[in-house]
Amino acid sequence: MNIIIEGAIVTKEPGLRASFEGIEQPYVRCVVARLDDPNRMAETRVVGVADIPQAVGEVVRLESFRVVTDRTAGVVRFDCRLLP
């Protein structure tokens, strides 16, 4: 089940690379303040792009295709694609 995450970009770190499903790909790490609950932040990785056109403070719309839970850090991360 894919999750739509829409909100304002709080932090943005472009130009990162990592292995996704065994293939090295670029990605952008963003923290997004959700529009439906601005106090709730979503830690996301926008996979397949080195940067996104939205800047910090602008609204972004993402589709999550994988949820990664880091139990030791107590963090849930969303691997996403940028939506128009």
N, C-alpha and C positions, 0 to 999 in steps of 0.2 A: 504494500500500500504506500503510495507516494504522498508526501505531506507538502502542502504549499506554505511557504514562509514568506510573509510580506512585512516589511518594516524599514525603519531608518537605520542606515549603516552607522554604527558607533565607532568601530575601528576597522581598518582595511590594511591588509598586508599582501601586496601583489608580488608576482615573480617567483613564487615558490614552486618546488618540484617534489613529487613523491610517487611511489608506486601504487597504482590503483588497479586491482584485479590483475596483477602481474605485469602491468605496462607502466613505464615511467611517463608521467604527464605533468603539465603545468597546473597550478591551481592558485586561487586567491583565498586567503583566510580572512573572514569577516565575522564581526560580532554584530548582530542585528537586534534592535529593540523592536519587538513585534507590534504591529499596528493594533491588533486585538487586545494586547495587554503590554503597554510600553515598559512596565517594570520587569517584564520577563524577557530575558536576553536569550538569543539562539546563537551558539557558536557554530559557524558554517565553514565549509570548504567548497568553493565553486570550482569544480573540476573541469579540465579541458581548456582552460583559458589562462593566459599569463596576467591579464588584468580585465577589469570590467569598467564600463563607461561611467558608472555612478561613483560619486565622491562621498566622503564621510559627511553625514547629515542628510543625504538624499535617500529616497525610498527605492528599495530593490525588491524584486519579486523572484523567488527561487522555488524550485521543485526539488525536494529531497528524494533521492533514490536509495539511500542507505543511511541507517542510524548506527553510530558507533558509541558504545558505552564504555567509558574508562572508569571502572568501579573504584580503583585505588585513588584516583584524583577526584572522584565524584562528579564527573563531567560527562554530558551527552553532547556528541558532535554530529552534525548533519552533513553528509556529502550531497552536493546539490548541482543542479544545472540552472543557468540563468534563463528566466522567462521574459518574453517581451512585455 
